[in-house]
Amino acid sequence: MAKELGFKKDWQFYRFCSYGFLKNQRFFEPFFMLFLLQKLLGNYTQVMFLYSLKFAVRAILEIPSGVVADALGRRSSLLFSYLLYIASFIVYYFSDTFYALFIPSIIFGVGDAFRTGSHKAMIIEYLNLKKWTKARTSYYGHTRSWSQYGSAISAVIAAVLMIFSENYDKIFLFTAIPYIIGSILLITYPKELDGKLDDQGSLFENIKYAFYGSYKQLFNFKTLKRLSFVTYFEGFHFAMKDFVQPIMVTAVMALPIGLLYDTKDRTAISLGLIYFVLHMFSALSSRKSSSYPNPSGITGVAINQLNILGAITGIGIAALYLFDLPLMSGIMFIPLYIFLNMQKPFTVTYISEKFTPTFLATVLSIESQIVSIIGAIIAFVLGLLTQKYNIGIAIGVVSFVLFIISVVESFFRKIKDEENK
């Protein structure tokens, strides 16, 4: 089996899987947009501004947090992020106004910045140590699948918690429990996965060396183009994925289940079910990503194809909603999740092929920074368009723009491939 996979499922493999499973026990996730809409009286502009704020904070701190992780150790960076997450859950519980919600959004964004990139870098570091680099796509796909299994189980637990609780607020307090367990798990990670730089002397010298190496390697047009190419579908997905919540709420109002349950329970059951299905399909697609048909064998080609498929799916979601088919529109989020989770292992492989391991946490943080910037812009645009028009038009516009960008990218990629022949 190990030979077939290209790697061995050892103790560290299961720790990586457990990390992803626990990290995705975000019980608030299936109801987060509804939580904000309830607090802000249905104002989509304010809701999506808070999404943008979270993305913007993460974007600003991505590079510094990646440098700190590379210079001081990735485990410390991840533990700090977990403490911030737990703090944000507590503050969300007590926040009731638009301006009060700024605080947990900012704390959560800082936590995201210190998490993104670090764990992926640890996985790649481990594969380098084990000489399993050829299995990068398969290994990351398997570990990521457990993140999606975690989200699926989390959705079911969230639905149960929602049925037995009075409001959305308490869900945040329950979410702190798996994050405390996850913090303990991180402490058990071996030190060699920290991936520290060669000791340059003082703390200041280590950080300066990390910045210098990152600048030398990253801040050029070619590099930014490479990273932008692999991030805009993910930014698009992050900005619009929670719109499945108001879409499904609209859909379930007409279902027979409404005869048996009140509105709150109906919403909890329906969203718990749709998120369970979304994440189970995501887990399967992530696990099988290395089997994605890619005759060219070029990672970038597979990424671009999935960008196009994601954009077409977004257009389908918008069209079905506009034709007054909200249930079908909600179901169309399933292929959207599938395509993103098939693409993500290819993205990690693509980046690890193009950049040196020493500054990998920084590279992956910059990749995540671009995702955050794109997500912040799209979230803000979605909020304005939804408030002025409706959800269907908002999703349709941003999906069409993504489709045009993807097709143009594909066209120029073909020209480049023909020139290199």
MOGI-V54944 format. One record per backbone hydrogen bond with DSSP energy under -1.0 kcal/mol. CO is the residue of the C=O (numbers start at 1). NH is the residue of the N-H. E is the energy in kcal/mol with one decimal. If there is no record, write none. Layout:
((CO;NH;E) (CO;NH;E))
This chain:
((1;5;-2.3) (2;6;-2.4) (8;10;-1.9) (10;14;-1.6) (11;15;-1.6) (12;16;-2.6) (13;17;-2.3) (14;18;-2.4) (15;19;-2.5) (16;20;-1.9) (17;21;-2.2) (18;22;-2.7) (19;23;-2.8) (20;24;-1.5) (22;25;-1.8) (24;26;-1.9) (25;27;-1.2) (26;29;-1.9) (28;31;-1.8) (29;32;-1.1) (31;35;-2.8) (32;36;-2.2) (33;37;-2.8) (34;38;-2.3) (35;39;-2.0) (36;40;-2.6) (37;42;-2.9) (40;43;-1.2) (42;44;-1.1) (43;47;-2.2) (44;48;-2.8) (45;49;-1.4) (46;50;-1.8) (47;51;-1.5) (48;52;-2.5) (49;53;-2.7) (50;54;-2.1) (51;55;-2.3) (52;56;-3.0) (53;57;-2.5) (54;58;-1.9) (55;59;-2.5) (56;60;-2.5) (57;61;-1.8) (61;65;-2.5) (62;66;-2.3) (63;67;-2.6) (64;68;-2.4) (65;69;-2.2) (66;70;-2.3) (67;71;-2.5) (68;72;-3.2) (69;73;-1.5) (73;77;-1.3) (74;78;-2.3) (75;79;-2.6) (76;80;-2.1) (77;81;-1.9) (78;82;-2.1) (79;83;-1.8) (80;84;-1.8) (81;85;-2.4) (82;86;-2.3) (83;87;-1.9) (84;88;-2.5) (85;89;-2.2) (86;90;-1.7) (87;91;-2.1) (88;92;-2.7) (89;93;-1.6) (97;101;-2.0) (99;102;-1.0) (101;105;-1.5) (102;106;-2.4) (103;107;-2.4) (104;108;-2.7) (105;109;-2.0) (106;110;-2.3) (107;111;-2.3) (108;112;-2.5) (109;113;-2.0) (110;114;-1.7) (112;116;-2.9) (115;119;-1.0) (117;121;-2.4) (118;122;-1.8) (119;123;-2.1) (120;124;-2.4) (121;125;-2.4) (122;126;-2.2) (123;127;-2.2) (124;128;-2.3) (125;129;-2.2) (126;130;-2.1) (127;132;-2.9) (132;135;-1.9) (133;136;-1.4) (135;139;-3.4) (136;140;-2.7) (137;141;-2.1) (138;142;-2.3) (139;143;-2.4) (140;144;-2.8) (141;145;-1.6) (144;148;-1.6) (145;149;-2.3) (146;150;-2.1) (147;151;-1.9) (148;152;-2.3) (149;153;-2.6) (150;154;-2.5) (151;155;-2.0) (152;156;-1.4) (153;157;-2.3) (154;158;-3.0) (155;159;-2.0) (156;160;-2.0) (157;161;-2.8) (158;162;-2.5) (159;163;-2.0) (160;164;-1.8) (161;165;-1.0) (168;171;-1.1) (169;172;-1.4) (170;174;-1.7) (171;175;-1.6) (174;177;-1.2) (175;179;-1.0) (176;180;-1.7) (177;181;-1.8) (178;182;-2.4) (179;183;-1.6) (180;184;-1.5) (181;185;-1.9) (182;186;-2.0) (183;187;-1.2) (185;188;-1.2) (186;189;-1.5) (190;193;-1.5) (191;194;-2.3) (202;206;-2.1) (203;207;-2.2) (204;208;-2.6) (205;209;-2.5) (206;210;-1.9) (207;211;-2.5) (208;212;-2.5) (209;213;-2.6) (210;214;-2.3) (211;215;-2.9) (212;216;-2.5) (213;217;-1.7) (214;218;-2.8) (215;219;-1.3) (218;220;-2.6) (220;224;-2.3) (221;225;-2.4) (222;226;-2.1) (223;227;-2.5) (224;228;-2.5) (225;229;-2.1) (226;230;-1.0) (228;231;-1.3) (228;232;-1.3) (231;235;-2.4) (232;236;-2.0) (233;237;-2.5) (234;238;-2.7) (235;239;-1.8) (236;240;-1.6) (237;241;-2.3) (240;243;-1.9) (241;244;-1.4) (242;245;-1.8) (243;247;-1.7) (244;248;-2.5) (245;249;-2.2) (246;250;-1.9) (247;251;-1.8) (248;252;-2.8) (251;254;-1.4) (252;255;-1.2) (255;258;-1.9) (256;259;-2.5) (257;260;-1.4) (257;261;-1.3) (262;266;-2.7) (263;267;-2.4) (264;268;-2.2) (265;269;-2.8) (266;270;-2.4) (267;271;-2.6) (268;272;-2.4) (269;273;-2.2) (270;274;-2.5) (271;275;-2.5) (272;276;-1.8) (273;277;-2.4) (274;278;-2.7) (275;279;-2.4) (276;280;-2.0) (277;281;-2.3) (278;282;-1.8) (279;283;-2.4) (280;284;-2.0) (281;285;-2.5) (282;286;-2.6) (283;287;-2.3) (284;288;-1.9) (286;289;-1.0) (288;291;-2.0) (289;292;-1.8) (294;297;-1.9) (298;302;-1.4) (299;303;-2.0) (300;304;-2.1) (301;305;-2.3) (302;306;-2.0) (303;307;-1.7) (304;308;-2.0) (305;309;-2.2) (306;310;-2.2) (307;311;-2.1) (308;312;-2.4) (309;313;-2.0) (310;314;-2.0) (311;315;-2.1) (312;316;-2.1) (313;317;-2.4) (314;318;-2.2) (315;319;-2.5) (316;320;-2.4) (317;321;-1.9) (318;322;-2.4) (319;323;-1.8) (320;325;-2.5) (321;324;-1.6) (325;329;-2.3) (326;330;-2.6) (327;331;-2.2) (328;332;-1.6) (330;333;-1.5) (331;334;-2.0) (332;336;-1.0) (333;337;-2.3) (334;338;-2.3) (335;339;-2.8) (336;340;-1.8) (337;341;-2.4) (338;342;-1.7) (339;343;-1.8) (340;344;-2.2) (343;347;-2.1) (344;348;-2.2) (345;349;-2.2) (346;350;-2.9) (347;351;-2.4) (348;352;-2.4) (349;353;-1.6) (350;354;-1.3) (351;355;-1.6) (357;360;-1.8) (359;363;-2.4) (360;364;-2.9) (361;365;-1.6) (362;366;-2.2) (363;367;-2.4) (364;368;-2.1) (365;369;-2.2) (366;370;-2.2) (367;371;-1.8) (368;372;-2.4) (369;373;-2.5) (370;374;-2.6) (371;375;-2.9) (372;376;-2.7) (373;377;-2.2) (374;378;-2.6) (375;379;-2.8) (376;380;-2.0) (377;381;-2.3) (378;382;-2.9) (379;383;-2.2) (380;384;-2.1) (381;385;-2.6) (382;386;-2.6) (383;387;-2.2) (384;388;-2.0) (385;389;-3.2) (390;394;-2.0) (391;395;-2.6) (392;396;-2.4) (393;397;-2.4) (394;398;-1.8) (395;399;-2.2) (396;400;-2.1) (397;401;-1.9) (398;402;-2.0) (399;403;-2.2) (400;404;-2.3) (401;405;-2.3) (402;406;-2.4) (403;407;-2.5) (404;408;-2.4) (405;409;-2.3) (406;410;-2.3) (407;411;-2.3) (408;412;-2.3) (409;413;-2.0) (410;414;-2.1) (411;415;-1.8) (412;416;-2.2) (413;417;-2.4) (414;418;-2.3) (415;419;-2.0) (416;420;-1.6))
